[in-house]
Amino acid sequence: MLRDAFFCDDNSRALSANRKHHLNKTVSSPATRLTRLPEYLFAALEQEIARKTAAGRDVINLGIGDPDLPPPDSFTKSLQLHAADPDAHFYSSSRGDAGVRKVIAKYFKGRFSVELDPDTQICVVLGGKEGLSSLGRAFVNPGDVVACPSPAYPVYAQGVTTLCDAEVCTLPLHKENGFLPDLNLAVGARMLFVNYPNNPTGAIATEFFWNQLADFADTHPETIVCHDHAYSEMTFDDYVAPSFLQYTQNAVEMHSLSKVFNATGFRIGYCVGRADYISALVKAKSQIDSGAPVMIQREMADGLAGYKGQEPPKDVIAIRKIYGERRVYTEHALKDLGLDVVESPATFYVWARVGDDEMSFVQKCLDHDVVVTPGRGFGAEGRGYIRLALTQSLDRIKLAMSRIA
Ligand SMILES: Cc1ncc(COP(=O)(O)O)c(C=O)c1O
């Protein structure tokens, strides 16, 4: 019945009882799930940086993965152009602008050789972070188990799992296994997250692992596999990162323009994959946001349209070259200091083992005005490691290395 679709009497009675209960309380407190969230990884570091900067110290911040370089000119010009589009001021749809989705499908075919239906298999998101946490709203029930790697981008365990009142099942990533998880540990999980090229370790996945993961997704329909591809384009030398959808269509994959277009503040990305998964994501998002600003979606489309097959636009090639040089320099410099460094052809993160207690190493760096992130901030299995984000000029990175030395 149409009436039922719009209004549910039982629900509204329960709601008003609930409201009375809350009015009786004198102190309002946040939801209990918030109390289960640890402090956000970078909050304490940011406080320390602010304190030092206020005291006039020259702090070199290799903590947060926020590109120091500006977006390419063509990218910002495209935004200015689309700001003047006569329809740019309207609400977008939660699935995203139809024209933009067509461009994404064309890019995906050229870049990854994967066909996507723009009407059913693509949803624009307000950056990968929003997309990932909205996937949680779409799929995770209270009490469910979500398989999250450790160390990992904290949003899988917190924004997705804890904020949906679910439980984390940890998939440890160890150097001996190439920082790839044991999928047997994920059996029975409601969702499973993986991310290659990987933050924080810089690891890339092997062909064997992708096939194993595809087999898992195909044979465990109870588990929704999400590959977070935030660093798909941040690769160096001859390495080209594949899409997980090349191995199976039984999955979703999150893409972001934040890193490779130096555009973290634009908040734009997209999610692709199995049509019923995408449709659940759109349903959740339609209650949370009203779509990314149309002008930014079109800017994203212009950026992706610059790809010729696997070949990125020249701006992206230039950005990669800079991060690649920083990476090679830093890997060598840290190895010269005797650290055990993970060498990688991808991401602007360097992951290095510094002994059992990385916190004292991080504190010593801070004492010398260099900020690095302690591995435990990415999960317990990150203990003993530090992450350096190469988001400073090569000269500043060189200065940081001499301070660390
Ligand atoms: C692994 C990973 N996924 C997703 C994101 C989210 O990126 P954004 O929300 O800027 O698209 C990040 C950002 O650091 C990340 O490292």
PDBQT file of the ligand as one rigid body, heavy atoms in Angstrom, charges set to zero:
ROOT
HETATM    1  C1  LIG A 501      42.976   3.330   2.015  1.00  0.00    +0.000 C 
HETATM    2  C2  LIG A 501      42.167   4.563   1.917  1.00  0.00    +0.000 A 
HETATM    3  N1  LIG A 501      40.895   4.462   1.524  1.00  0.00    +0.000 NA
HETATM    4  C3  LIG A 501      40.100   5.535   1.429  1.00  0.00    +0.000 A 
HETATM    5  C4  LIG A 501      40.575   6.781   1.736  1.00  0.00    +0.000 A 
HETATM    6  C5  LIG A 501      39.610   7.927   1.662  1.00  0.00    +0.000 C 
HETATM    7  O1  LIG A 501      39.915   8.862   0.733  1.00  0.00    +0.000 OA
HETATM    8  P1  LIG A 501      38.884   9.994   0.357  1.00  0.00    +0.000 P 
HETATM    9  O2  LIG A 501      37.775   9.973   1.341  1.00  0.00    +0.000 OA
HETATM   10  O3  LIG A 501      39.651  11.260   0.408  1.00  0.00    +0.000 OA
HETATM   11  O4  LIG A 501      38.413   9.638  -1.020  1.00  0.00    +0.000 OA
HETATM   12  C6  LIG A 501      41.892   6.945   2.171  1.00  0.00    +0.000 A 
HETATM   13  C7  LIG A 501      42.398   8.265   2.558  1.00  0.00    +0.000 C 
HETATM   14  O5  LIG A 501      43.445   8.432   3.134  1.00  0.00    +0.000 OA
HETATM   15  C8  LIG A 501      42.711   5.806   2.255  1.00  0.00    +0.000 A 
HETATM   16  O6  LIG A 501      43.985   5.882   2.656  1.00  0.00    +0.000 OA
ENDROOT
TORSDOF 0
